[in-house]
Structure formats: C-alpha cells, structure tokens
Amino acid sequence: RVLVFAKGEQADVARQAGADFVGSDDLVQQIQGGWTGFDVAIATPDMMRDIGRLGKVLGPRGLMPSPKAGTVTTDVEDAVKGFKAGRIEVKNDKTGNLHLPVGKKSFESDKLRENFVSALNQITRMKPSGSKGRFVQRVFLTTTMGAGIKVDFVKETEK
C-alpha cells in the first residue's frame, strides 16, 4: 500500500499512477493519531516541511520518506509505479551486510520462498565484473526482531 504526501497537480498524478492514499495535511493528522496502514510513504519535496513532525512516528517503522531511498521525489508517477510493481529498499551496513525484506507474516510459505530465491538471484546477477571469488559469502534469514537462521546459499539458488 503506497501513501503519497502531495498537493495540487502532483496529488492528481499520484492518484492516476495508482497510489492507495493521497493527501497532505489530512494524512499528517491521521498519522499523528496513530494510523500507519501503508507500506511505503512517498513525498514531494515541498511537503517535507509538514512531514518533518512525523519523524518520531514514521522513523522507527522505516516509513519516513527520504531522498536517499527515492521516496522524496518530484517524479511521483515513477515512484508510485515502481513501488506498486514491487520495488523494495535494500540497505547495507558498514560491514557489507545487506538488509532487505522478502515478505510479511501474512505471506504463504511458497511465496516467501519465491521472493527469497528471487532476491538472492538478483543480488548474484548484480556482481561487478571486477569482483573475484564468491560474491555472496553467507546468507541468513530472520524476522524483524528474531534470531537469524543460516541458509545454504548454493542449494537455495539451484532449486
């Protein structure tokens, strides 16, 4: 579910692109009241002043729009279509670990496995040509706050 903070013409473009929720001050009020019924929040740069006060609510949930993640943009149509098509945000830390979601608790086990294998295959295809040796060293699967389970990466991608 994609939420877009926009006004005027940009709001109309977001609706036409397929955004589930579009608004400005009304959405800010709803979110301040505790509502977070969306998966991605996209914003136009002019709305960031109003959205800034939502940082304490959206930040810990990873929903705060940011230019780095591509969720603060003037090209709302492409952003909405991208996230509706399944684009996800991949994060990495200073030790070279990649963090990416492959599903939700409500997903069927077959769908989770399909997403997981697809993500591994995509990461493998992104190997730079100058990189030598094994590109992916180890793979762990975990819930948001759970313990990690080591996955035999070679066997998973061959299935």
CNS distance restraints for C-alpha pairs under 8 A (distance, minus, plus):
assign (resid   1 and name CA) (resid  19 and name CA) 7.54 0.50 0.50
assign (resid   1 and name CA) (resid  20 and name CA) 5.85 0.50 0.50
assign (resid   1 and name CA) (resid  21 and name CA) 7.94 0.50 0.50
assign (resid   1 and name CA) (resid  37 and name CA) 7.75 0.50 0.50
assign (resid   1 and name CA) (resid  38 and name CA) 4.83 0.50 0.50
assign (resid   1 and name CA) (resid  39 and name CA) 5.15 0.50 0.50
assign (resid   1 and name CA) (resid  40 and name CA) 6.57 0.50 0.50
assign (resid   1 and name CA) (resid  84 and name CA) 7.59 0.50 0.50
assign (resid   2 and name CA) (resid  19 and name CA) 5.30 0.50 0.50
assign (resid   2 and name CA) (resid  20 and name CA) 5.31 0.50 0.50
assign (resid   2 and name CA) (resid  21 and name CA) 6.47 0.50 0.50
assign (resid   2 and name CA) (resid  38 and name CA) 5.98 0.50 0.50
assign (resid   2 and name CA) (resid  39 and name CA) 6.08 0.50 0.50
assign (resid   2 and name CA) (resid  40 and name CA) 5.02 0.50 0.50
assign (resid   2 and name CA) (resid  41 and name CA) 6.11 0.50 0.50
assign (resid   2 and name CA) (resid  42 and name CA) 7.47 0.50 0.50
assign (resid   2 and name CA) (resid  80 and name CA) 6.95 0.50 0.50
assign (resid   2 and name CA) (resid  83 and name CA) 7.29 0.50 0.50
assign (resid   2 and name CA) (resid  84 and name CA) 7.12 0.50 0.50
assign (resid   3 and name CA) (resid  19 and name CA) 6.14 0.50 0.50
assign (resid   3 and name CA) (resid  20 and name CA) 5.94 0.50 0.50
assign (resid   3 and name CA) (resid  21 and name CA) 4.55 0.50 0.50
assign (resid   3 and name CA) (resid  22 and name CA) 5.88 0.50 0.50
assign (resid   3 and name CA) (resid  38 and name CA) 6.34 0.50 0.50
assign (resid   3 and name CA) (resid  39 and name CA) 7.76 0.50 0.50
assign (resid   3 and name CA) (resid  40 and name CA) 6.14 0.50 0.50
assign (resid   3 and name CA) (resid  41 and name CA) 4.80 0.50 0.50
assign (resid   3 and name CA) (resid  42 and name CA) 6.16 0.50 0.50
assign (resid   4 and name CA) (resid  11 and name CA) 7.57 0.50 0.50
assign (resid   4 and name CA) (resid  14 and name CA) 6.87 0.50 0.50
assign (resid   4 and name CA) (resid  19 and name CA) 6.72 0.50 0.50
assign (resid   4 and name CA) (resid  21 and name CA) 6.18 0.50 0.50
assign (resid   4 and name CA) (resid  22 and name CA) 4.85 0.50 0.50
assign (resid   4 and name CA) (resid  23 and name CA) 6.59 0.50 0.50
assign (resid   4 and name CA) (resid  41 and name CA) 5.81 0.50 0.50
assign (resid   4 and name CA) (resid  42 and name CA) 4.72 0.50 0.50
assign (resid   4 and name CA) (resid  43 and name CA) 5.57 0.50 0.50
assign (resid   5 and name CA) (resid  11 and name CA) 7.62 0.50 0.50
assign (resid   5 and name CA) (resid  22 and name CA) 6.07 0.50 0.50
assign (resid   5 and name CA) (resid  23 and name CA) 5.35 0.50 0.50
assign (resid   5 and name CA) (resid  24 and name CA) 5.10 0.50 0.50
assign (resid   5 and name CA) (resid  27 and name CA) 7.57 0.50 0.50
assign (resid   5 and name CA) (resid  41 and name CA) 7.47 0.50 0.50
assign (resid   5 and name CA) (resid  42 and name CA) 6.21 0.50 0.50
assign (resid   5 and name CA) (resid  43 and name CA) 4.59 0.50 0.50
assign (resid   5 and name CA) (resid  44 and name CA) 6.53 0.50 0.50
assign (resid   5 and name CA) (resid  47 and name CA) 6.51 0.50 0.50
assign (resid   6 and name CA) (resid  10 and name CA) 5.79 0.50 0.50
assign (resid   6 and name CA) (resid  11 and name CA) 4.90 0.50 0.50
assign (resid   6 and name CA) (resid  22 and name CA) 6.82 0.50 0.50
assign (resid   6 and name CA) (resid  23 and name CA) 5.78 0.50 0.50
assign (resid   6 and name CA) (resid  24 and name CA) 5.62 0.50 0.50
assign (resid   6 and name CA) (resid  43 and name CA) 6.20 0.50 0.50
assign (resid   6 and name CA) (resid  44 and name CA) 5.80 0.50 0.50
assign (resid   6 and name CA) (resid  47 and name CA) 6.48 0.50 0.50
assign (resid   7 and name CA) (resid  11 and name CA) 5.07 0.50 0.50
assign (resid   7 and name CA) (resid  23 and name CA) 6.74 0.50 0.50
assign (resid   7 and name CA) (resid  24 and name CA) 6.28 0.50 0.50
assign (resid   8 and name CA) (resid  12 and name CA) 6.71 0.50 0.50
assign (resid   9 and name CA) (resid  13 and name CA) 6.30 0.50 0.50
assign (resid  10 and name CA) (resid  14 and name CA) 6.17 0.50 0.50
assign (resid  10 and name CA) (resid  44 and name CA) 7.92 0.50 0.50
assign (resid  10 and name CA) (resid  76 and name CA) 6.91 0.50 0.50
assign (resid  11 and name CA) (resid  15 and name CA) 6.31 0.50 0.50
assign (resid  11 and name CA) (resid  22 and name CA) 6.26 0.50 0.50
assign (resid  11 and name CA) (resid  23 and name CA) 6.86 0.50 0.50
assign (resid  12 and name CA) (resid  16 and name CA) 6.27 0.50 0.50
assign (resid  13 and name CA) (resid  17 and name CA) 6.14 0.50 0.50
assign (resid  13 and name CA) (resid  76 and name CA) 7.11 0.50 0.50
assign (resid  13 and name CA) (resid  77 and name CA) 6.18 0.50 0.50
assign (resid  14 and name CA) (resid  18 and name CA) 6.48 0.50 0.50
assign (resid  14 and name CA) (resid  19 and name CA) 5.58 0.50 0.50
assign (resid  14 and name CA) (resid  22 and name CA) 6.99 0.50 0.50
assign (resid  14 and name CA) (resid  76 and name CA) 6.04 0.50 0.50
assign (resid  14 and name CA) (resid  77 and name CA) 5.76 0.50 0.50
assign (resid  14 and name CA) (resid  80 and name CA) 6.84 0.50 0.50
assign (resid  15 and name CA) (resid  19 and name CA) 5.24 0.50 0.50
assign (resid  15 and name CA) (resid  20 and name CA) 7.50 0.50 0.50
assign (resid  15 and name CA) (resid  21 and name CA) 7.92 0.50 0.50
assign (resid  15 and name CA) (resid  22 and name CA) 6.71 0.50 0.50
assign (resid  17 and name CA) (resid  77 and name CA) 5.46 0.50 0.50
assign (resid  17 and name CA) (resid  80 and name CA) 6.26 0.50 0.50
assign (resid  17 and name CA) (resid  81 and name CA) 6.16 0.50 0.50
assign (resid  18 and name CA) (resid  80 and name CA) 6.89 0.50 0.50
assign (resid  18 and name CA) (resid  81 and name CA) 7.13 0.50 0.50
assign (resid  18 and name CA) (resid  84 and name CA) 7.68 0.50 0.50
assign (resid  19 and name CA) (resid  80 and name CA) 6.16 0.50 0.50
assign (resid  19 and name CA) (resid  84 and name CA) 7.97 0.50 0.50
assign (resid  22 and name CA) (resid  27 and name CA) 7.78 0.50 0.50
assign (resid  23 and name CA) (resid  27 and name CA) 5.69 0.50 0.50
assign (resid  24 and name CA) (resid  28 and name CA) 6.39 0.50 0.50
assign (resid  24 and name CA) (resid  47 and name CA) 7.43 0.50 0.50
assign (resid  25 and name CA) (resid  29 and name CA) 6.25 0.50 0.50
assign (resid  25 and name CA) (resid  50 and name CA) 7.52 0.50 0.50
assign (resid  26 and name CA) (resid  30 and name CA) 6.36 0.50 0.50
assign (resid  27 and name CA) (resid  31 and name CA) 6.13 0.50 0.50
assign (resid  28 and name CA) (resid  32 and name CA) 6.16 0.50 0.50
assign (resid  28 and name CA) (resid  50 and name CA) 7.62 0.50 0.50
assign (resid  28 and name CA) (resid  51 and name CA) 6.78 0.50 0.50
assign (resid  28 and name CA) (resid  54 and name CA) 7.34 0.50 0.50
assign (resid  29 and name CA) (resid  33 and name CA) 6.27 0.50 0.50
assign (resid  30 and name CA) (resid  34 and name CA) 6.76 0.50 0.50
assign (resid  30 and name CA) (resid  35 and name CA) 5.82 0.50 0.50
assign (resid  31 and name CA) (resid  35 and name CA) 4.70 0.50 0.50
assign (resid  31 and name CA) (resid  36 and name CA) 6.21 0.50 0.50
assign (resid  31 and name CA) (resid  54 and name CA) 7.49 0.50 0.50
assign (resid  31 and name CA) (resid  57 and name CA) 7.67 0.50 0.50
assign (resid  32 and name CA) (resid  54 and name CA) 6.79 0.50 0.50
assign (resid  32 and name CA) (resid  57 and name CA) 7.30 0.50 0.50
assign (resid  34 and name CA) (resid  57 and name CA) 7.86 0.50 0.50
assign (resid  39 and name CA) (resid  63 and name CA) 7.23 0.50 0.50
assign (resid  40 and name CA) (resid  63 and name CA) 6.02 0.50 0.50
assign (resid  40 and name CA) (resid  83 and name CA) 7.61 0.50 0.50
assign (resid  41 and name CA) (resid  63 and name CA) 5.94 0.50 0.50
assign (resid  41 and name CA) (resid  64 and name CA) 6.62 0.50 0.50
assign (resid  41 and name CA) (resid  65 and name CA) 5.74 0.50 0.50
assign (resid  41 and name CA) (resid  71 and name CA) 6.72 0.50 0.50
assign (resid  42 and name CA) (resid  65 and name CA) 5.66 0.50 0.50
assign (resid  42 and name CA) (resid  71 and name CA) 4.51 0.50 0.50
assign (resid  42 and name CA) (resid  72 and name CA) 5.84 0.50 0.50
assign (resid  42 and name CA) (resid  73 and name CA) 7.58 0.50 0.50
assign (resid  42 and name CA) (resid  76 and name CA) 7.63 0.50 0.50
assign (resid  42 and name CA) (resid  79 and name CA) 7.52 0.50 0.50
assign (resid  42 and name CA) (resid  80 and name CA) 7.67 0.50 0.50
assign (resid  43 and name CA) (resid  47 and name CA) 6.33 0.50 0.50
assign (resid  43 and name CA) (resid  48 and name CA) 6.96 0.50 0.50
assign (resid  43 and name CA) (resid  65 and name CA) 6.28 0.50 0.50
assign (resid  43 and name CA) (resid  71 and name CA) 6.19 0.50 0.50
assign (resid  43 and name CA) (resid  72 and name CA) 4.83 0.50 0.50
assign (resid  43 and name CA) (resid  73 and name CA) 6.46 0.50 0.50
assign (resid  43 and name CA) (resid  76 and name CA) 7.78 0.50 0.50
assign (resid  44 and name CA) (resid  48 and name CA) 7.05 0.50 0.50
assign (resid  44 and name CA) (resid  72 and name CA) 5.52 0.50 0.50
assign (resid  44 and name CA) (resid  73 and name CA) 5.26 0.50 0.50
assign (resid  44 and name CA) (resid  74 and name CA) 5.49 0.50 0.50
assign (resid  44 and name CA) (resid  76 and name CA) 7.25 0.50 0.50
assign (resid  45 and name CA) (resid  72 and name CA) 6.00 0.50 0.50
assign (resid  45 and name CA) (resid  73 and name CA) 6.31 0.50 0.50
assign (resid  45 and name CA) (resid  74 and name CA) 6.80 0.50 0.50
assign (resid  47 and name CA) (resid  51 and name CA) 6.28 0.50 0.50
assign (resid  48 and name CA) (resid  52 and name CA) 5.83 0.50 0.50
assign (resid  49 and name CA) (resid  53 and name CA) 7.97 0.50 0.50
assign (resid  51 and name CA) (resid  55 and name CA) 7.36 0.50 0.50
assign (resid  54 and name CA) (resid  58 and name CA) 5.94 0.50 0.50
assign (resid  54 and name CA) (resid  59 and name CA) 7.79 0.50 0.50
assign (resid  54 and name CA) (resid  64 and name CA) 7.80 0.50 0.50
assign (resid  55 and name CA) (resid  59 and name CA) 5.00 0.50 0.50
assign (resid  55 and name CA) (resid  64 and name CA) 6.45 0.50 0.50
assign (resid  56 and name CA) (resid  60 and name CA) 6.89 0.50 0.50
assign (resid  57 and name CA) (resid  61 and name CA) 7.31 0.50 0.50
assign (resid  58 and name CA) (resid  62 and name CA) 6.24 0.50 0.50
assign (resid  58 and name CA) (resid  63 and name CA) 4.93 0.50 0.50
assign (resid  58 and name CA) (resid  64 and name CA) 4.90 0.50 0.50
assign (resid  59 and name CA) (resid  63 and name CA) 6.01 0.50 0.50
assign (resid  59 and name CA) (resid  64 and name CA) 5.12 0.50 0.50
assign (resid  65 and name CA) (resid  69 and name CA) 7.44 0.50 0.50
assign (resid  65 and name CA) (resid  70 and name CA) 7.92 0.50 0.50
assign (resid  65 and name CA) (resid  71 and name CA) 4.97 0.50 0.50
assign (resid  65 and name CA) (resid  72 and name CA) 5.69 0.50 0.50
assign (resid  66 and name CA) (resid  70 and name CA) 6.46 0.50 0.50
assign (resid  66 and name CA) (resid  71 and name CA) 5.36 0.50 0.50
assign (resid  66 and name CA) (resid  72 and name CA) 5.23 0.50 0.50
assign (resid  67 and name CA) (resid  71 and name CA) 5.78 0.50 0.50
assign (resid  67 and name CA) (resid  72 and name CA) 4.64 0.50 0.50
assign (resid  67 and name CA) (resid  73 and name CA) 6.80 0.50 0.50
assign (resid  69 and name CA) (resid  89 and name CA) 6.57 0.50 0.50
assign (resid  70 and name CA) (resid  79 and name CA) 7.33 0.50 0.50
assign (resid  71 and name CA) (resid  79 and name CA) 7.00 0.50 0.50
assign (resid  73 and name CA) (resid  79 and name CA) 7.58 0.50 0.50
assign (resid  75 and name CA) (resid  79 and name CA) 6.54 0.50 0.50
assign (resid  76 and name CA) (resid  80 and name CA) 6.06 0.50 0.50
assign (resid  77 and name CA) (resid  81 and name CA) 6.16 0.50 0.50
assign (resid  78 and name CA) (resid  82 and name CA) 5.92 0.50 0.50
assign (resid  79 and name CA) (resid  83 and name CA) 6.26 0.50 0.50
assign (resid  80 and name CA) (resid  84 and name CA) 6.01 0.50 0.50
assign (resid  81 and name CA) (resid  85 and name CA) 6.03 0.50 0.50
assign (resid  82 and name CA) (resid  86 and name CA) 6.61 0.50 0.50
assign (resid  82 and name CA) (resid  87 and name CA) 5.54 0.50 0.50
assign (resid  83 and name CA) (resid  87 and name CA) 4.71 0.50 0.50
assign (resid  83 and name CA) (resid  88 and name CA) 6.92 0.50 0.50
assign (resid  88 and name CA) (resid 100 and name CA) 7.54 0.50 0.50
assign (resid  88 and name CA) (resid 101 and name CA) 7.47 0.50 0.50
assign (resid  89 and name CA) (resid 100 and name CA) 6.69 0.50 0.50
assign (resid  90 and name CA) (resid  98 and name CA) 6.81 0.50 0.50
assign (resid  90 and name CA) (resid  99 and name CA) 5.85 0.50 0.50
assign (resid  90 and name CA) (resid 100 and name CA) 4.85 0.50 0.50
assign (resid  90 and name CA) (resid 101 and name CA) 7.83 0.50 0.50
assign (resid  91 and name CA) (resid  98 and name CA) 5.70 0.50 0.50
assign (resid  91 and name CA) (resid  99 and name CA) 5.05 0.50 0.50
assign (resid  91 and name CA) (resid 100 and name CA) 6.46 0.50 0.50
assign (resid  92 and name CA) (resid  96 and name CA) 6.13 0.50 0.50
assign (resid  92 and name CA) (resid  97 and name CA) 5.29 0.50 0.50
assign (resid  92 and name CA) (resid  98 and name CA) 4.30 0.50 0.50
assign (resid  92 and name CA) (resid  99 and name CA) 5.81 0.50 0.50
assign (resid  93 and name CA) (resid  97 and name CA) 5.53 0.50 0.50
assign (resid  93 and name CA) (resid  98 and name CA) 6.83 0.50 0.50
assign (resid 102 and name CA) (resid 112 and name CA) 6.50 0.50 0.50
assign (resid 102 and name CA) (resid 115 and name CA) 5.50 0.50 0.50
assign (resid 102 and name CA) (resid 116 and name CA) 5.59 0.50 0.50
assign (resid 102 and name CA) (resid 119 and name CA) 7.39 0.50 0.50
assign (resid 103 and name CA) (resid 107 and name CA) 6.45 0.50 0.50
assign (resid 103 and name CA) (resid 112 and name CA) 5.71 0.50 0.50
assign (resid 103 and name CA) (resid 115 and name CA) 7.08 0.50 0.50
assign (resid 104 and name CA) (resid 112 and name CA) 7.95 0.50 0.50
assign (resid 107 and name CA) (resid 111 and name CA) 6.30 0.50 0.50
assign (resid 107 and name CA) (resid 112 and name CA) 6.31 0.50 0.50
assign (resid 108 and name CA) (resid 112 and name CA) 6.34 0.50 0.50
assign (resid 109 and name CA) (resid 113 and name CA) 6.18 0.50 0.50
assign (resid 110 and name CA) (resid 114 and name CA) 6.12 0.50 0.50
assign (resid 111 and name CA) (resid 115 and name CA) 6.15 0.50 0.50
assign (resid 112 and name CA) (resid 116 and name CA) 6.07 0.50 0.50
assign (resid 113 and name CA) (resid 117 and name CA) 6.13 0.50 0.50
assign (resid 114 and name CA) (resid 118 and name CA) 6.03 0.50 0.50
assign (resid 115 and name CA) (resid 119 and name CA) 6.10 0.50 0.50
assign (resid 116 and name CA) (resid 120 and name CA) 6.32 0.50 0.50
assign (resid 117 and name CA) (resid 121 and name CA) 6.11 0.50 0.50
assign (resid 117 and name CA) (resid 156 and name CA) 6.66 0.50 0.50
assign (resid 117 and name CA) (resid 157 and name CA) 6.07 0.50 0.50
assign (resid 118 and name CA) (resid 122 and name CA) 6.15 0.50 0.50
assign (resid 119 and name CA) (resid 123 and name CA) 6.21 0.50 0.50
assign (resid 120 and name CA) (resid 124 and name CA) 6.20 0.50 0.50
assign (resid 120 and name CA) (resid 157 and name CA) 7.08 0.50 0.50
assign (resid 121 and name CA) (resid 125 and name CA) 6.21 0.50 0.50
assign (resid 121 and name CA) (resid 157 and name CA) 6.65 0.50 0.50
assign (resid 122 and name CA) (resid 126 and name CA) 6.35 0.50 0.50
assign (resid 123 and name CA) (resid 127 and name CA) 6.97 0.50 0.50
assign (resid 124 and name CA) (resid 135 and name CA) 6.98 0.50 0.50
assign (resid 124 and name CA) (resid 136 and name CA) 7.21 0.50 0.50
assign (resid 127 and name CA) (resid 131 and name CA) 6.81 0.50 0.50
assign (resid 127 and name CA) (resid 135 and name CA) 6.45 0.50 0.50
assign (resid 131 and name CA) (resid 135 and name CA) 7.18 0.50 0.50
assign (resid 138 and name CA) (resid 150 and name CA) 7.59 0.50 0.50
assign (resid 138 and name CA) (resid 151 and name CA) 7.58 0.50 0.50
assign (resid 138 and name CA) (resid 152 and name CA) 7.92 0.50 0.50
assign (resid 138 and name CA) (resid 153 and name CA) 6.93 0.50 0.50
assign (resid 139 and name CA) (resid 150 and name CA) 5.99 0.50 0.50
assign (resid 139 and name CA) (resid 151 and name CA) 5.43 0.50 0.50
assign (resid 139 and name CA) (resid 152 and name CA) 7.23 0.50 0.50
assign (resid 139 and name CA) (resid 153 and name CA) 6.15 0.50 0.50
assign (resid 140 and name CA) (resid 148 and name CA) 5.61 0.50 0.50
assign (resid 140 and name CA) (resid 149 and name CA) 5.21 0.50 0.50
assign (resid 140 and name CA) (resid 150 and name CA) 4.44 0.50 0.50
assign (resid 140 and name CA) (resid 151 and name CA) 5.57 0.50 0.50
assign (resid 141 and name CA) (resid 148 and name CA) 5.46 0.50 0.50
assign (resid 141 and name CA) (resid 149 and name CA) 5.23 0.50 0.50
assign (resid 141 and name CA) (resid 150 and name CA) 6.57 0.50 0.50
assign (resid 141 and name CA) (resid 151 and name CA) 6.92 0.50 0.50
assign (resid 142 and name CA) (resid 146 and name CA) 5.80 0.50 0.50
assign (resid 142 and name CA) (resid 147 and name CA) 5.93 0.50 0.50
assign (resid 142 and name CA) (resid 148 and name CA) 4.52 0.50 0.50
assign (resid 142 and name CA) (resid 149 and name CA) 6.26 0.50 0.50
assign (resid 143 and name CA) (resid 147 and name CA) 7.24 0.50 0.50
assign (resid 143 and name CA) (resid 148 and name CA) 7.63 0.50 0.50
assign (resid 151 and name CA) (resid 156 and name CA) 7.73 0.50 0.50
assign (resid 152 and name CA) (resid 156 and name CA) 6.39 0.50 0.50
assign (resid 153 and name CA) (resid 157 and name CA) 6.39 0.50 0.50
assign (resid 154 and name CA) (resid 158 and name CA) 6.40 0.50 0.50
assign (resid 155 and name CA) (resid 159 and name CA) 6.56 0.50 0.50
